[in-house]
């Protein structure tokens, strides 16, 4: 993340981000903090229907998203492969298939759940800095 200029990014972990690693005994959140990154408290387990909540949140946010074509090919491929598990005998959907593509889709869905649009008051109340006047 540092190499890509994201050292100031705030990291949102899923509900299992409080689980301890079986190797180190530390939580994943502790590992991120020790590496010098900001970590929000993990998003609470959303329970039944969590996958559909992520999907719906992403549907609302997706018109505002853009992807860097050169650096996001693997993630976009995973999103394109994300699909529903089906019971063809009963002709019903059983929710998202948990496979290699679901991790990328869940991560982007969690982004959509946690996203907060920038507020106008944040920029309205900012301090104006005039470099030509020597103010910093």
FENWO-V632675 format. One line per field, one symbol per residue. phi: phi as a letter, one per 40 degrees, with the letter a starting at -180 (. if undefined). psi: psi as a letter, one per 30 degrees, with the letter a starting at -180 (. if undefined). burial: # if it has 9 or more other C-alpha atoms within 8 Angstrom, else .. Layout:
BEGIN
phi: ???
psi: ???
burial: ???
END
This chain:
BEGIN
phi: .cccgbcccccbbcdccccccccbgccccccccccgbcbcddccdcgdgccccccccccccdcccbbcdcbbdccccccccdaccbbcccfbcbgcccadccccccccccdccccbcdccccccccccbbcccgcb
psi: eefgggfgkkkkllegffkkkfefflleeeeeeffgkkklkkkkkfakgeeeeeeeeeeefeffllkjeffgeeeeeeeffklkkkjfefhlkglkkjafffeeeeeeeeeeefkkkklffefeglkkkjefggk.
burial: ...........####.##.##....####.###...###..#.......##.###.##..#..........#.....##..#.####........##...##.###.######.......................
END
